[in-house]
């Protein structure tokens, strides 16, 4: 008979395609993981992994088993959590997926308060690109996803849970730093560091400039970087100025390394969403965090300090 624990080991190894990393994730020894995989292969009468030295990859049979194992493991967890909830406890393993700004700068404080109320819930948070996190949500790899944009899917329910300002930042000794604000047309005179075209902050900037008859291509772009943190550092190093998430900029502004400069009639805000997969049964921990994240009482936790 198939064993949920054994399938969970296969699932970790299959998703990571690395026995050592799977062992580390599961708090097991690498030989134990290998032995459990071999036992499962004997039980099913098929090879699940190609092995070439230290490198492994799923066989065709392993690829077929992976989503089935994920379903069985999730169902097993759901059964355990449901039984525990009958005693009034919220327990389990909550897997969150987040795009960069949401994960690094918004969720840690929220997770800390949530676990203070529900200490028996273990939380894992994967930080990746927006597209990857939504794919993980659809595949059942994560239970809930935080993202700066919605991609249509009948399987995903999105709800807005906070907003993030997109602000102009300049080096601390820049001439604009001493001013109370600038006009939109002045943006055309300075060197800019921009995010890549698919980034949420880039999209918000483009929409804001369009309201003033400006286009992002008119900016004197000296660099395009696929990381808001790297852009913040580039501004500190006086390479140029930039529009970035206020969440990302907050610590450097507080330390005086960069300065936020208001732009007249250019109030840029990015909506942040939390999403869940409606096609998969939600555990008590998932439902509890979903409601917790959307509770207005927690909104102060989602904003940077002024």
N, C-alpha and C positions, 0 to 999 in steps of 0.2 A: 504494500500500500504506500502511496506517495506520502511524504512527510513534509509539512509546511515549513519546518525549520530547514530542511535540506533544500527545498525549493528557494527559500530566502537566500541561502548561500549561493545557489546557482544564479539567482537574479542579480545579486551584487557583483558576482564575477562576470556575468554576461554583460551587464551595463558598463562596467569599468574595463572589461577585457584585460584584467590583470588580477591574478590570484593574491599577490602581496597587498595590493591596495584594498581588495575586497576583505582580506583578513583584518587589515587595520580598521576599516570601516565597521566591521562586525565585532571587533575586539576578540578575534580568534587568532590562532597561530596559522601560518601559511600551510604547514603540513596538514593541519586539520581541515582547512578549506579544500585542499587537493584531495584528501581522502573522502570527504563528503561528495565531491563532484564525481570521483571514480565510482563510489557506491551508487550514486544516482544513475550513472551511465550503465552500470551492470543491471540495475533494476529495470531500466527502460530498454536495454538491449541495443543501445546505439551510442555513437560517439558525439558528444555535445560541443567539444572544442578541438580545434586544430592546435597542436602544440609544436612549437619550433624553438627549442631552447627555453629561454625565459619568456618568449612571446607567445601569446595565445590569441585565438580569434574564434568566433562562433562558427560551427558547421551549419549547413542548411537545416539540419534537425534542431540544432541549438537555437537558430533564428526563429524557427516555428514554435519552439517551446517557450521562448522568452515572454511574449505577451500573455500566454496561458498561465505561466508561473506567476506573473505579476498579478493577474486576476485572483489566483488562489491565495497568494500571500495577503493581498488586500482584504479578501473575504475573511481569512483567518484572523487578521488584526481587527476587522470590524466586529467579528463575533466576540472576541475578548473584550473590546472596548464597550460593546453594548451590554455585556454581562456586568462589567464593572460599573457602568452608569446606573444600573438598577440599584446600586448601593449609594447613589448620589455623588459619585466621584467622576471627574473628567480626567481620563487617563489616555495614554497612547503616544504615538510618534507622529508629530505634525511636520510635514515636509512643505516648505515654502520655496517658491522660485521668484526671483526678483530681478528687474532691470537695475542697472548700476545705482542711480541716484536713490531709487526707492529702497533698495536693499541696504546700502551702506549708510545712508543718512536719515532714513525715516523709520525703518522697522526695528532696529535694536532696542530703542527705548520702549516701543510698544510691546515687543516680545518679553522684555524684562518685567513689565507690569503684569502682563498676561500670566507669566509663570509664577509670579508672586501670588496670584489668585488660584492658579492650577499647577502646583509644583510637581504633580505626577505626569505632566505632559512634557515629553522630550521634543525639542524643536530643532530641525535642520533647515538651514537657509542656503540655497544655491543662488549665486549671483552671476548672471550671464546677460546676453543680449536680449532685447525684447522679443525677437522672433524665436530664439531658442527657448525662452521661458514659456512662451505660449505653446510651442510644440511639446514641451515636457508636460504641460497641463493636459493637453489632449491625449498624450500617451499614458497618463496616469503616473508619471515619474514624480510629479509634485502634486500636492492637494490643492493649493491655492497659489495664485500668481499676482504679484504687484507689478504694474506696468504703467508707462506714460502714454500709451496709446492703445486703442482697441482695434483688433483685427477681426473682422466679422467671422463668426462661427456659430451655428445654431446650437452647438454643444456647450458654449461658454456663456455664463452670465457675468456681466461686468457691473460693478457699482463704483461710482466716484467716492473716494474716501478722504482726499485732501488735495490741496493745490500747492504748487511750487512756483515762486517768482523766478523769472529769468532776467538777470540784471547785468548792466554794463559795469565791468570792473577794469581799472587801470592801475599801473604801478603807483606806488605811494608818492613818488616825486614827479608824477606826470602833471602838466599844467592844468588838466581838467580836475585833478584831485582837490585843488583849492577852490573850485567853483561850486556854486549851489546847484548847478545843472547846465545842460547844453541843449541846443536845438537839434532836431533830427538831421538837418542838412549838414551839420558839422561832422557827422559820422563819416562822411565821404572824404574827409581830410586826413584820416588817421589809418595806421597799419592795423589790420585785424587778424586775429587767430580765430578760425571757425571750426565747428564740428562738421562731421561728414554729412552728406545730404540726407541720409536716412534717420538722423538723430532727431529726437523730439524737440530739443531746444532749438535746433536749426529750423525746424518747421514753424515753431512759434515765432522766431525772429523774422522769417520770411513773411508771415502773415501780418506781423506788426508793421514792418517796413512798407508793405504794400498799401496800408492805410494812409501813408504819407507820400504816396507816389514814388517810392524808392524800391529798388530791387537789390537783393543780396549781392548780385554780380557787380554792382557799382562800388561795393566796398573794396578798399585796397587790401586784398588778402595776401598775407605773407606766409601763412601756414594753415593747413587743414589737419586736425588731429582727432582721432577717434576715441578720445578720453577727456572728460571734463576736468579730471584731476590734473592731467598733463597740461591742459590749457591753462589752468590756474597757475601752475608752476611757471609756464612760459610767460605769463603776465608778470609774475613776480620777478622774472629774469629780464624784464623790459624788452621782450621781443615784439610786443604789440599790446593791443587792448582786446577785450572779448566780451561777448554776452554768454554767461553761463548760469547754471542753476544756483539760486541763492543758498540752497542746502549745501552745495559743494563749496561755495565761496565763503560761507559764514566764518569758519575758523581763521582763515587768512585775513579776512576783514577785521576780525576781533584782535588779531595780533598786529595789525597795522602794516601788513606786508602788501596789501592791495587796498584800493578804495572803491566803494560803490558810487557811481555817478548817475544821478537822475537824468533822464532824457525827456524833454517836454512832450506831454501827450503820448508817451510810449510806455504803456503799462502792460508788460508781458507776463502772462501767467500760463503755467502748464498744468493741466488736470492730471492727477494721478488716480489710477483705478486699482481695484482688487477684483480678481476674477476667480470663478470656480467652474468645474466641469459638471454640468447637470446630468451627464450620462452615467456618472459613477456615484454609488451611495456614499453619503458623507458620514464620517464617524462623529462621535460626540465632541472630540477635540477640534475637528474641523469646523463644526457648527458653532462651537463656543468662540473660536478665534474670529470667524466670519462676523459674528454679531459684535464681538469686542472691538474689532478694527473699525466698525461703522458707528460705534457709539459716540455721540457728540462729546461726551465727557472726556474722551481721549484725544481730542483734536489738538490740544496744546502740546502733546507729546510729539506730534508730527511736524512741528514747525521749528526752524532754527531760532536761537536766541537773537533778539534785536541788539 
